[in-house]
């Protein structure tokens, strides 16, 4: 008897397979390559704080001008997160997470040759756009590629590459700035960062498109081929066939409006968590060069030592968040870390008058809690949105958060010039806002996503949250 060829697996079967797969070489490779890009993003973000003292000397900057440099970067992040988040839902995750790293790498490399402050500001804006694009594409892709039971931990591990990038940036800045003239040192550091980013983009090209996105785009055959490769543990997977770009853009018009209409509670939670962490986290990093450096009269090459101590604390906090997300759940982890960060900043405010040593220790401890907070928050709100709107939802949340990041350095500079403790209390209030947001989410019946497939989480929107 002739056996009839078996029918190709249905879309629901493919999604179930993706959710229930055992961890294999593909998942490890994906986490490492996404993590490398995230480390470079951290390198870029932390680098500007490390070299701000040298830039202050080179360009003769005051505190307001230093705040403008930070603000240009955060405006770029806001543009990149919102704009490329929508593009990632239209064009696919892969195109965006490759283009974002190239844009960031080119802008960072070009910063090394910036002839004046105006050029530096433009290039920081472009670099910020590249990193903002990474926020939405990477968080969406990692959520869609790993098994449900490991999703929180895997996303947190990727995000834990951030402390590694921060540590490398601080170490490199300290070594270079202490051994080269300041006018040359900051250029060398930016140049090295750009070269490494472009190299990472070359390796990342092996990562596939998200099968979930392909299924949503009616490209089931491409999705089947990629799922088969993931199931086999392949580290190099077949590329998805091309799809007309104009068709996708027309078909997916009005994404943000749909997001607001169908998922207002989830969007509000994501925006609140990201605003709280962005204002609190980047305000903390602006606190050192804008407030501490001039008050304590520290030389520019001492500032990276504070960031080195902070990155050690960040690594501990990030690993703690990674271990807790899939154990005690998203809500307890996020709420606990945000509240602990707020309390930690209040305690930090009490030691600011004791000199450089206690300030360095306080910064390290608060950075431990702050990093654990945002590493727990990103997987939490990333998985709440459906595949068709996931990157748009992440991008919109991050864009709102960057408003806090833009305002925070100016607020820290203004308040910190009058009282160092008051600036830290202000940052504590931002973190407390995030703790209140996750509490309201749970009290209103918001879903706890630990262990659930992404499709189950999306279906829960019928409950109105």
C-alpha positions as CSV (number, residue, x, y, z in Angstrom):
1,X,0.0,0.0,0.0
2,X,1.3,3.4,-0.9
3,X,1.7,5.8,2.0
4,X,0.1,9.2,1.5
5,X,2.5,12.0,2.1
6,X,1.9,13.6,5.5
7,X,0.4,17.0,5.6
8,X,2.6,19.9,6.6
9,X,2.1,20.9,10.2
10,X,-0.5,23.5,10.9
11,X,0.3,27.0,12.2
12,X,-1.0,26.0,15.7
13,X,1.3,22.9,15.7
14,X,4.3,25.1,14.7
15,X,3.5,27.5,17.5
16,X,3.1,24.7,20.0
17,X,6.4,23.2,18.9
18,X,8.2,26.5,19.4
19,X,6.7,26.9,22.9
20,X,7.5,23.3,24.0
21,X,11.0,22.7,22.5
22,X,13.8,21.5,24.7
23,X,16.7,23.9,25.0
24,X,19.4,23.2,22.4
25,X,22.4,24.6,20.6
26,X,20.3,27.0,18.5
27,X,18.8,28.7,21.6
28,X,22.3,29.0,23.2
29,X,23.7,30.6,20.0
30,X,20.8,33.0,19.7
31,X,21.1,34.1,23.4
32,X,24.9,34.7,22.9
33,X,24.5,36.7,19.7
34,X,21.6,38.8,21.0
35,X,23.5,39.2,24.2
36,X,26.6,40.4,22.4
37,X,24.6,43.1,20.7
38,X,23.1,44.1,24.0
39,X,26.5,44.3,25.6
40,X,27.5,46.7,22.8
41,X,24.4,48.8,23.5
42,X,25.5,49.0,27.1
43,X,29.0,49.9,26.0
44,X,27.6,52.8,24.1
45,X,25.3,54.0,26.8
46,X,27.8,53.8,29.5
47,X,30.6,55.1,27.4
48,X,29.2,58.6,27.2
49,X,29.1,58.9,30.9
50,X,32.6,57.6,31.3
51,X,34.1,60.1,28.8
52,X,31.9,63.0,29.7
53,X,34.6,64.4,32.0
54,X,37.1,64.3,29.1
55,X,34.5,65.9,26.7
56,X,34.0,68.6,29.4
57,X,37.6,69.4,29.3
58,X,38.0,69.1,25.5
59,X,35.0,71.3,24.6
60,X,34.9,73.5,27.7
61,X,31.4,72.3,28.7
62,X,29.2,73.3,31.6
63,X,26.6,71.1,33.3
64,X,23.8,72.3,30.9
65,X,25.9,71.4,27.9
66,X,26.7,68.0,29.3
67,X,23.0,67.4,29.9
68,X,22.4,68.4,26.2
69,X,24.8,65.7,25.1
70,X,23.0,63.1,27.2
71,X,19.6,64.4,26.0
72,X,20.6,64.1,22.3
73,X,21.4,60.5,22.9
74,X,18.1,59.8,24.6
75,X,16.1,61.6,22.0
76,X,17.7,59.2,19.5
77,X,16.7,56.3,21.7
78,X,13.1,57.5,21.7
79,X,13.0,57.9,17.9
80,X,14.7,54.5,17.3
81,X,12.4,52.7,19.7
82,X,9.2,54.1,18.4
83,X,10.0,54.2,14.7
84,X,11.9,50.9,14.4
85,X,9.5,49.1,16.7
86,X,6.7,49.7,14.2
87,X,9.1,48.7,11.3
88,X,10.0,45.5,13.1
89,X,6.3,44.5,13.1
90,X,6.0,45.4,9.4
91,X,9.2,44.2,7.9
92,X,10.3,41.5,10.4
93,X,12.7,41.3,13.4
94,X,15.8,40.2,11.4
95,X,16.0,43.2,9.1
96,X,15.7,45.6,12.1
97,X,18.1,43.9,14.5
98,X,20.7,43.8,11.7
99,X,20.2,47.4,10.5
100,X,20.1,48.7,14.1
101,X,23.6,47.3,14.9
102,X,25.0,48.6,11.6
103,X,23.6,52.1,12.2
104,X,24.9,52.2,15.8
105,X,28.3,50.9,14.7
106,X,28.8,53.5,12.0
107,X,27.6,56.4,14.2
108,X,29.9,55.3,17.0
109,X,32.9,54.9,14.7
110,X,32.2,58.3,13.2
111,X,32.0,59.9,16.7
112,X,35.7,59.2,17.0
113,X,36.3,61.8,14.3
114,X,33.8,64.4,15.4
115,X,35.4,67.8,14.7
116,X,33.2,69.9,17.0
117,X,30.3,69.7,19.5
118,X,27.6,70.1,16.9
119,X,28.9,67.0,15.0
120,X,29.2,65.1,18.2
121,X,25.5,65.9,19.0
122,X,24.3,64.7,15.6
123,X,26.3,61.5,15.8
124,X,25.1,60.8,19.4
125,X,21.5,61.2,18.1
126,X,22.1,58.7,15.3
127,X,23.8,56.3,17.6
128,X,20.8,56.6,19.9
129,X,18.5,55.8,17.1
130,X,20.4,52.6,16.4
131,X,20.3,51.5,20.0
132,X,16.6,52.4,20.3
133,X,15.9,50.1,17.4
134,X,17.7,47.3,19.2
135,X,15.4,47.6,22.2
136,X,12.2,46.6,20.3
137,X,13.7,44.1,17.8
138,X,15.8,42.2,20.3
139,X,13.2,41.9,23.0
140,X,10.6,40.8,20.5
141,X,12.8,38.3,18.8
142,X,14.1,36.6,22.0
143,X,10.6,36.3,23.4
144,X,9.4,34.6,20.1
145,X,12.3,32.2,19.6
146,X,12.7,30.5,23.0
147,X,10.6,27.9,24.8
148,X,7.8,29.2,27.1
149,X,9.2,27.7,30.3
150,X,12.6,29.4,29.7
151,X,11.4,32.7,28.2
152,X,11.8,34.9,31.2
153,X,15.2,33.4,32.1
154,X,16.5,33.6,28.5
155,X,15.4,37.2,28.0
156,X,17.0,38.1,31.4
157,X,20.3,36.4,30.4
158,X,20.4,38.4,27.2
159,X,19.8,41.6,29.1
160,X,22.5,40.5,31.6
161,X,25.1,41.2,28.9
162,X,24.4,44.9,29.7
163,X,26.5,44.9,32.9
164,X,29.3,43.1,30.9
165,X,29.2,45.9,28.3
166,X,29.1,48.5,31.0
167,X,32.1,47.0,32.7
168,X,34.1,46.8,29.5
169,X,33.3,50.4,28.7
170,X,34.3,51.6,32.1
171,X,37.5,49.6,32.1
172,X,38.5,50.6,28.6
173,X,37.7,54.3,29.3
174,X,39.8,54.2,32.5
175,X,42.8,52.5,30.8
176,X,42.7,54.8,27.7
177,X,41.9,58.0,29.5
178,X,44.6,57.4,32.1
179,X,47.3,56.6,29.5
180,X,46.5,58.9,26.6
181,X,45.9,62.7,26.5
182,X,42.1,63.4,27.0
183,X,41.8,65.0,23.6
184,X,42.8,61.7,22.0
185,X,41.6,59.2,24.6
186,X,37.8,59.7,24.1
187,X,38.2,59.4,20.3
188,X,40.1,56.0,20.6
189,X,37.4,54.6,22.9
190,X,34.5,55.5,20.5
191,X,36.5,54.2,17.5
192,X,37.0,50.8,19.2
193,X,33.4,50.6,20.1
194,X,32.3,51.2,16.5
195,X,34.6,48.6,15.1
196,X,33.4,45.9,17.5
197,X,29.7,46.7,16.8
198,X,30.2,46.3,13.0
199,X,31.9,43.0,13.6
200,X,29.1,41.8,15.8
201,X,26.6,42.7,13.1
202,X,28.5,40.3,10.7
203,X,28.0,37.4,13.1
204,X,24.4,38.2,13.9
205,X,23.5,37.7,10.2
206,X,23.2,33.9,11.0
207,X,20.1,34.4,13.2
208,X,16.8,33.7,11.5
209,X,13.6,35.6,11.2
210,X,11.0,34.9,14.0
211,X,8.8,32.0,12.9
212,X,5.9,33.6,14.8
213,X,6.3,36.8,12.8
214,X,6.4,34.7,9.6
215,X,3.2,32.9,10.5
216,X,1.5,36.2,11.2
217,X,2.7,37.4,7.8
218,X,1.2,34.4,6.0
219,X,4.6,32.8,5.2
220,X,4.0,29.5,6.8
221,X,6.5,27.6,4.6
222,X,9.4,29.8,5.7
223,X,8.3,29.4,9.3
224,X,8.2,25.6,8.9
225,X,11.8,25.5,7.5
226,X,13.1,27.6,10.4
227,X,11.2,25.7,13.1
228,X,12.6,22.4,11.7
229,X,16.1,23.9,11.9
230,X,15.5,25.1,15.5
231,X,14.2,21.7,16.4
232,X,17.3,20.0,15.0
233,X,19.5,22.4,17.0
234,X,21.1,24.0,13.9
235,X,23.0,27.2,14.5
236,X,22.8,28.3,10.8
237,X,19.3,28.3,9.5
238,X,17.8,28.8,6.0
239,X,17.0,32.4,5.2
240,X,13.3,33.4,4.8
241,X,12.3,34.3,1.3
242,X,11.8,37.9,0.4
243,X,8.5,39.6,0.8
244,X,7.4,42.9,-0.9
245,X,8.0,45.7,1.6
246,X,5.2,47.9,0.3
247,X,2.7,45.1,0.8
248,X,3.6,44.6,4.4
249,X,3.5,48.4,5.2
250,X,0.1,48.8,3.7
251,X,-1.3,45.7,5.3
252,X,0.0,46.7,8.8
253,X,-1.0,50.4,8.7
254,X,-2.4,51.8,12.0
255,X,-0.5,49.6,14.3
256,X,-0.2,52.1,17.1
257,X,-3.9,52.9,17.0
258,X,-4.8,49.2,17.2
259,X,-2.5,48.8,20.1
260,X,-4.1,51.6,22.0
261,X,-7.6,50.4,21.3
262,X,-7.1,46.7,22.0
263,X,-4.3,46.7,24.7
264,X,-4.5,50.0,26.6
265,X,-3.8,48.4,30.0
266,X,-0.7,46.5,28.7
267,X,0.6,49.6,27.0
268,X,0.1,51.7,30.1
269,X,2.0,49.1,32.2
270,X,4.9,49.0,29.7
271,X,5.1,52.8,29.5
272,X,4.9,53.2,33.3
273,X,7.6,50.6,34.0
274,X,9.9,51.9,31.3
275,X,9.4,55.6,32.2
276,X,10.2,54.8,35.9
277,X,13.3,52.8,35.1
278,X,14.6,55.2,32.4
279,X,14.2,58.3,34.5
280,X,15.6,56.6,37.6
281,X,18.4,54.6,35.9
282,X,19.8,57.2,33.6
283,X,19.3,59.9,36.2
284,X,21.5,57.8,38.5
285,X,24.2,57.6,35.8
286,X,23.9,61.4,35.1
287,X,24.3,62.0,38.8
288,X,28.0,61.1,38.8
289,X,29.4,63.3,36.0
290,X,27.0,66.2,36.5
291,X,26.8,66.4,40.3
292,X,29.5,64.3,41.9
293,X,32.4,65.2,39.6
294,X,32.3,69.0,40.1
295,X,31.3,68.8,43.8
296,X,34.2,66.4,44.8
297,X,36.6,68.0,42.2
298,X,37.5,64.6,40.9
299,X,39.8,64.3,37.8
300,X,38.1,63.0,34.6
301,X,40.1,59.7,34.7
302,X,38.7,58.8,38.1
303,X,35.1,58.8,37.0
304,X,35.3,55.4,35.2
305,X,36.2,53.8,38.5
306,X,32.8,54.6,39.8
307,X,31.2,53.0,36.8
308,X,33.4,49.9,37.2
309,X,32.1,49.5,40.7
310,X,28.6,50.1,39.5
311,X,28.9,47.4,36.7
312,X,30.0,44.8,39.3
313,X,26.8,45.5,41.3
314,X,24.8,45.5,38.1
315,X,26.0,42.0,37.2
316,X,24.8,40.6,40.6
317,X,21.4,42.3,40.3
318,X,20.9,41.1,36.8
319,X,21.7,37.5,37.6
320,X,19.4,37.7,40.6
321,X,16.5,38.9,38.4
322,X,17.2,36.2,35.8
323,X,16.9,33.5,38.5
324,X,13.7,34.8,40.0
325,X,11.6,35.6,36.9
326,X,10.7,32.0,36.1
327,X,10.7,30.9,39.8
328,X,8.5,33.4,41.7
329,X,6.9,35.1,38.6
330,X,7.1,38.4,36.8
331,X,5.0,40.6,39.1
332,X,6.8,39.7,42.4
333,X,10.2,40.1,40.8
334,X,9.5,43.4,39.1
335,X,7.6,44.9,42.1
336,X,10.2,43.8,44.6
337,X,13.2,45.1,42.7
338,X,11.5,48.5,41.9
339,X,10.6,49.0,45.5
340,X,14.0,48.0,46.8
341,X,15.7,50.4,44.3
342,X,13.5,53.3,45.7
343,X,14.5,52.4,49.2
344,X,18.1,52.0,48.2
345,X,18.2,55.5,46.8
346,X,16.8,56.9,50.0
347,X,19.7,55.2,51.9
348,X,22.2,56.4,49.3
349,X,21.1,60.0,49.9
350,X,22.1,59.6,53.6
351,X,25.8,58.9,52.7
352,X,26.5,61.5,50.0
353,X,28.2,63.8,52.5
354,X,30.8,61.2,53.5
355,X,33.1,61.4,50.6
356,X,34.0,59.6,47.4
357,X,34.4,56.1,48.9
358,X,30.8,55.8,50.4
359,X,29.4,57.4,47.2
360,X,31.1,54.7,45.1
361,X,29.8,52.0,47.3
362,X,26.3,53.5,47.4
363,X,26.3,53.8,43.6
364,X,27.3,50.1,43.2
365,X,24.6,48.9,45.6
366,X,21.9,51.0,44.0
367,X,23.0,50.0,40.5
368,X,22.6,46.3,41.6
369,X,19.0,46.9,42.5
370,X,18.3,49.2,39.5
371,X,19.7,46.8,37.0
372,X,17.7,43.9,38.5
373,X,14.6,46.1,38.1
374,X,14.8,46.8,34.4
375,X,16.1,43.4,33.5
376,X,13.0,42.0,35.2
377,X,10.7,44.6,33.6
378,X,11.7,44.2,29.9
379,X,10.7,40.5,29.6
380,X,7.6,41.2,31.6
381,X,6.0,43.8,29.3
382,X,7.6,42.5,26.1
383,X,5.6,39.2,26.3
384,X,2.3,40.9,27.0
385,X,1.8,42.1,23.4
386,X,0.6,39.9,20.5
387,X,3.1,39.0,17.8
388,X,1.7,41.4,15.2
389,X,2.1,44.3,17.6
390,X,4.9,43.1,19.9
391,X,7.7,45.3,18.6
392,X,5.3,48.3,18.3
393,X,4.2,47.8,21.9
394,X,7.8,47.5,23.1
395,X,8.9,50.5,21.0
396,X,6.0,52.7,22.3
397,X,6.8,51.7,25.9
398,X,10.5,52.5,25.5
399,X,9.7,55.7,23.6
400,X,7.6,57.0,26.6
401,X,10.4,55.8,28.9
402,X,13.0,57.9,27.0
403,X,11.0,61.0,27.8
404,X,12.0,60.3,31.4
405,X,15.6,59.7,30.3
406,X,15.7,63.0,28.4
407,X,14.3,65.0,31.4
408,X,16.2,63.2,34.1
409,X,19.7,64.6,33.5
410,X,18.4,68.2,33.5
411,X,16.4,67.6,36.7
412,X,19.4,65.9,38.4
413,X,21.6,68.8,37.4
414,X,19.1,71.4,38.6
415,X,18.2,69.7,41.9
416,X,21.7,68.3,42.5
417,X,23.3,71.7,42.3
418,X,21.2,72.7,45.3
419,X,21.2,69.4,47.2
420,X,22.8,66.0,46.4
421,X,20.5,64.0,48.7
422,X,17.4,65.7,47.2
423,X,18.4,64.6,43.7
424,X,18.6,61.0,44.9
425,X,15.2,61.2,46.7
426,X,13.7,62.5,43.4
427,X,15.1,59.4,41.6
428,X,13.7,57.2,44.3
429,X,10.2,58.6,43.5
430,X,10.5,57.5,39.9
431,X,11.3,54.0,40.9
432,X,8.4,54.0,43.4
433,X,6.1,54.9,40.4
434,X,7.1,51.6,38.8
435,X,6.3,49.6,41.9
436,X,2.9,51.2,42.1
437,X,2.2,50.4,38.4
438,X,2.8,46.7,38.7
439,X,0.7,46.6,41.9
440,X,-2.2,48.2,40.1
441,X,-1.8,45.8,37.2
442,X,-2.1,42.8,39.5
443,X,-5.0,44.3,41.5
444,X,-6.9,44.9,38.3
445,X,-6.5,41.2,37.3
446,X,-3.5,41.6,35.0
447,X,-2.1,38.3,33.8
448,X,1.0,36.6,35.4
449,X,2.8,35.3,32.3
450,X,5.3,32.9,33.9
451,X,5.3,29.5,32.0
452,X,2.5,30.5,29.5
453,X,2.9,30.4,25.8
454,X,2.8,33.8,24.1
455,X,-0.5,32.9,22.4
456,X,-2.1,32.2,25.8
457,X,-0.9,35.6,27.0
458,X,-2.3,37.3,23.9
459,X,-5.7,35.5,24.3
460,X,-6.0,36.9,27.8
461,X,-6.6,40.4,26.4
462,X,-10.3,39.5,26.4
463,X,-10.3,40.1,30.1
464,X,-9.7,43.8,29.4
465,X,-6.1,44.1,30.7
